[in-house]
């Protein structure tokens, strides 16, 4: 038996371990018994004894840079303390930092990039006690030295493999979303052809985009509809609309409400019209910055003006929900440039009050173009694998050591005000909305009694009800003040 494990922070448990379901499918096709385990960081260690007692051929861990690494390390150390079971790491982090990972005594082998073909060969070699040097796409230790084998070519026909949903309790990941009851994440492609300078895809997928065939995707989704009564899909591709014709054929044929991630410069009126016609419920765009200098430095390939234009088009066609991802703390970003981003946020909310934003810290992935820039600006890479855990782009309280104008407490306030400003624009609460806009665009968070009052009102009265008495009262006062100013 082979055991495959992914450990997430509690908030990361909502998405199934799709990569491991593909790896498990490849191993099962090769005749192996496979167990996929998805643990929260809060309880992962409690399962070590059970794993060791099952005597797996090896234990494979899916490891992504940042959140979850520390708990993965602790689990691996404990497995090694009480057994000699080989430990294999795969996914982005060991692909980006293979030497550092293999210098840790608790990691025996790393698998680079996609692993379906590699793990099958690796399982055979471990089972038969064969040498590892002829297996492409791995790193390992031999005689105290790290050995890296030849790269393995990317899989061209992705339809050979699929997510094997029988390996997990799928109902844990089918959740209410939008106005639907049973929505599930699903992947139809790998990689992205663009070259954003911060993205791990530049190393992991080398700007190569490959996709399942339309018929394959439709067939798999139809099975999910039939067997699990799925009524919505969250396409978890890095960029679902790389091939627009393919993407729209898929959503037309599956005929389900859907979420997808793509680029704002793909948006024109024809694109937005098709989104509306094919039940698009939500789009996520990597907007990143409101500074054209930073956008150029990132190699986004579009400008702030393109962002505003795209959001206007989507507002015209009334796409139900638009989300924009913002990066806090890109290397060399000045405070003035970040305030430009906050100005853009408020401009987008004026265009469409239903736009929502996710605000993540810049994460310096080793090997990507922006990594050396971050080091030049003051980033000190962790000397041990466990140290990468603190660089969680979604965590509150993380320091930005490569910029001297921002602190962890300011990052927290920025995130809170962006979230609250989005809510206030959506609810159209004039007084609070005006003050929140002022704070975002000036960076003045001093004496934030407005935030405290808003949080109290929201927790005590609102619960998302825009027609509640307190909201109506505040809105009335705001309109009165606006009339007096005229």
Long-range contacts (C-beta under 8 A, 24 or more apart in sequence): 1-32, 1-33, 1-34, 1-35, 1-54, 1-55, 1-56, 1-57, 2-27, 2-32, 2-33, 2-34, 2-35, 2-56, 2-57, 2-58, 2-60, 2-119, 2-123, 3-34, 3-35, 3-37, 3-51, 3-54, 3-56, 3-58, 3-59, 3-60, 4-34, 4-35, 4-36, 4-37, 4-59, 4-60, 4-61, 4-62, 5-36, 5-37, 5-38, 5-39, 5-44, 5-51, 5-59, 5-60, 5-61, 5-62, 5-72, 5-75, 6-37, 6-38, 6-39, 6-61, 6-62, 6-68, 7-39, 7-40, 7-41, 7-44, 7-61, 7-68, 7-71, 7-72, 7-75, 8-38, 8-39, 8-40, 8-41, 8-67, 8-68, 9-40, 9-41, 9-67, 9-68, 9-392, 10-40, 10-41, 10-42, 11-394, 12-67, 12-68, 13-38, 13-40, 14-173, 14-175, 15-173, 15-185, 15-236, 16-163, 16-168, 16-170, 16-172, 16-173, 16-184, 16-185, 17-62, 17-168, 18-163, 18-185, 18-187, 18-236, 19-62, 19-90, 19-91, 19-115, 20-60, 20-62, 20-167, 21-163, 21-164, 21-165, 21-167, 21-168, 22-116, 22-161, 22-162, 22-163, 22-164, 23-60, 23-90, 23-115, 23-116, 23-119, 24-164, 24-167, 25-116, 25-161, 25-162, 25-163, 25-164, 26-115, 26-116, 26-117, 26-119, 26-120, 26-161, 27-119, 27-120, 27-123, 28-164, 29-161, 30-120, 30-123, 30-124, 32-57, 32-123, 34-167, 35-167, 36-167, 36-168, 38-168, 39-71, 41-68, 41-70, 41-71, 44-71, 44-72, 44-74, 44-75, 45-71, 45-74, 45-75, 45-78, 48-75, 48-78, 48-79, 48-82, 49-82, 51-79, 52-79, 52-82, 52-83, 52-85, 55-85, 56-85, 57-86, 57-123, 57-126, 57-127, 58-85, 58-86, 58-87, 58-88, 58-108, 58-109, 58-122, 58-123, 58-126, 59-85, 59-86, 59-87, 59-88, 60-87, 60-88, 60-89, 60-90, 60-111, 60-119, 61-87, 61-88, 61-89, 61-90, 62-90, 62-91, 63-89, 63-90, 63-91, 63-92, 63-93, 63-94, 64-91, 64-92, 64-93, 65-92, 65-93, 65-96, 65-200, 65-363, 65-365, 65-388, 65-391, 66-363, 66-388, 66-389, 66-391, 66-392, 66-393, 67-389, 67-392, 67-394, 67-395, 68-389, 69-93, 69-385, 69-386, 69-388, 69-389, 70-386, 70-389, 73-104, 73-106, 73-385, 73-386, 73-389, 76-106, 76-107, 77-106, 79-106, 80-105, 80-106, 86-126, 88-119, 88-122, 90-115, 90-119, 92-200, 92-204, 92-365, 93-385, 93-388, 94-139, 95-203, 95-204, 96-200, 96-203, 96-204, 96-365, 96-366, 96-367, 97-366, 97-385, 97-388, 98-139, 98-146, 98-148, 99-139, 99-146, 100-384, 100-385, 101-139, 101-385, 102-139, 102-140, 102-141, 102-146, 103-146, 104-384, 104-385, 107-385, 108-140, 108-141, 109-138, 109-139, 109-140, 110-138, 110-139, 110-140, 111-137, 111-138, 112-137, 112-138, 112-139, 112-151, 112-152, 113-137, 113-152, 113-154, 113-204, 113-205, 114-154, 114-155, 114-190, 116-155, 116-160, 116-161, 117-152, 117-155, 118-152, 154-205, 154-206, 154-208, 154-210, 155-210, 156-210, 158-189, 158-190, 158-210, 158-211, 158-212, 158-216, 159-212, 159-213, 159-216, 162-216, 162-220, 163-187, 163-220, 165-224, 170-228, 171-228, 174-228, 174-230, 177-232, 177-234, 177-259, 178-232, 178-257, 178-281, 178-282, 178-320, 178-321, 180-231, 180-232, 180-257, 181-231, 182-228, 182-229, 182-230, 182-231, 182-232, 183-230, 183-231, 183-232, 183-233, 183-234, 183-259, 184-224, 184-228, 184-230, 184-232, 184-233, 184-234, 185-233, 185-234, 185-235, 185-236, 186-220, 186-221, 186-224, 186-233, 186-234, 186-235, 186-236, 187-235, 187-236, 187-237, 188-212, 188-217, 188-235, 188-237, 188-240, 188-250, 189-237, 189-238, 189-239, 189-240, 189-242, 190-237, 190-238, 191-238, 192-238, 192-239, 192-242, 193-239, 193-242, 194-239, 194-263, 194-299, 194-301, 195-299, 196-286, 196-288, 196-298, 196-299, 196-300, 197-297, 197-298, 197-299, 197-368, 197-369, 197-370, 198-298, 198-327, 198-330, 198-362, 198-363, 198-365, 198-368, 198-369, 198-370, 199-365, 199-368, 200-365, 200-368, 201-238, 202-367, 202-368, 202-369, 203-365, 203-367, 203-368, 205-238, 209-239, 209-242, 211-242, 211-243, 211-246, 214-246, 214-249, 214-250, 214-253, 217-250, 217-254, 218-250, 218-253, 218-254, 221-254, 221-256, 222-254, 225-254, 225-256, 230-256, 231-256, 231-257, 232-256, 232-257, 232-258, 232-259, 232-281, 233-257, 233-258, 233-259, 234-258, 234-259, 235-259, 235-260, 235-261, 236-261, 237-261, 239-263, 241-266, 241-271, 244-271, 248-274, 248-278, 251-278, 251-279, 251-280, 252-278, 255-279, 257-281, 259-283, 259-284, 260-284, 261-285, 261-286, 263-301, 263-302, 264-302, 264-306, 264-307, 264-310, 264-311, 265-301, 265-302, 265-306, 265-310, 267-309, 267-310, 267-313, 267-314, 268-313, 269-313, 269-316, 269-317, 272-313, 272-314, 272-316, 272-317, 272-319, 273-317, 275-314, 275-317, 275-319, 276-317, 276-318, 276-319, 280-319, 280-320, 281-320, 281-321, 282-319, 282-320, 282-321, 282-322, 282-323, 283-314, 283-319, 283-321, 283-322, 283-323, 284-323, 284-324, 284-325, 284-358, 285-310, 285-322, 285-323, 285-324, 285-325, 286-324, 286-325, 287-324, 287-325, 287-326, 287-344, 288-325, 288-326, 288-327, 288-330, 289-326, 289-327, 289-330, 289-333, 289-337, 289-340, 289-341, 289-344, 290-337, 290-340, 290-341, 290-342, 290-343, 290-344, 290-345, 291-333, 291-337, 291-338, 291-340, 291-341, 293-337, 294-330, 294-333, 294-337, 294-341, 297-330, 297-332, 298-330, 298-370, 299-369, 304-340, 304-344, 307-344, 307-348, 308-344, 308-347, 308-348, 308-351, 311-348, 311-351, 311-352, 311-355, 312-351, 314-352, 315-351, 315-352, 320-354, 321-354, 321-356, 322-352, 322-354, 322-355, 322-356, 323-355, 323-356, 323-357, 323-358, 324-348, 324-355, 324-356, 324-357, 324-358, 325-357, 325-358, 325-359, 325-360, 326-357, 326-358, 326-359, 326-360, 326-418, 327-360, 327-361, 327-362, 328-359, 328-360, 328-361, 328-362, 328-400, 328-406, 328-411, 328-414, 328-415, 329-361, 329-362, 329-400, 329-402, 329-403, 329-406, 329-411, 330-362, 330-370, 331-362, 331-364, 331-370, 331-373, 331-374, 331-376, 331-377, 331-379, 331-402, 331-403, 332-373, 332-377, 333-403, 334-405, 335-405, 335-406, 335-443, 338-406, 338-443, 339-441, 339-442, 339-443, 342-414, 342-418, 342-440, 342-441, 342-443, 343-440, 343-441, 345-418, 345-421, 345-440, 346-421, 346-437, 346-440, 346-441, 349-421, 349-422, 349-425, 350-425, 353-425, 353-426, 353-428, 354-426, 355-422, 356-422, 357-418, 357-419, 357-422, 359-414, 359-415, 359-418, 360-393, 360-394, 361-391, 361-392, 361-393, 361-394, 361-395, 361-398, 361-400, 361-411, 362-393, 362-400, 363-391, 363-393, 364-391, 364-402, 374-402, 375-402, 377-402, 377-403, 378-402, 378-403, 378-404, 410-445, 413-445, 413-448, 414-440, 414-445, 416-451, 417-445, 417-451, 420-451, 420-454, 423-458, 424-454, 426-466, 427-466, 427-471, 427-475, 428-466, 428-475, 429-471, 429-474, 429-475, 429-478, 430-474, 430-475, 430-477, 430-478, 430-479, 430-481, 430-482, 431-474, 431-477, 431-478, 431-481, 432-474, 433-478, 434-478
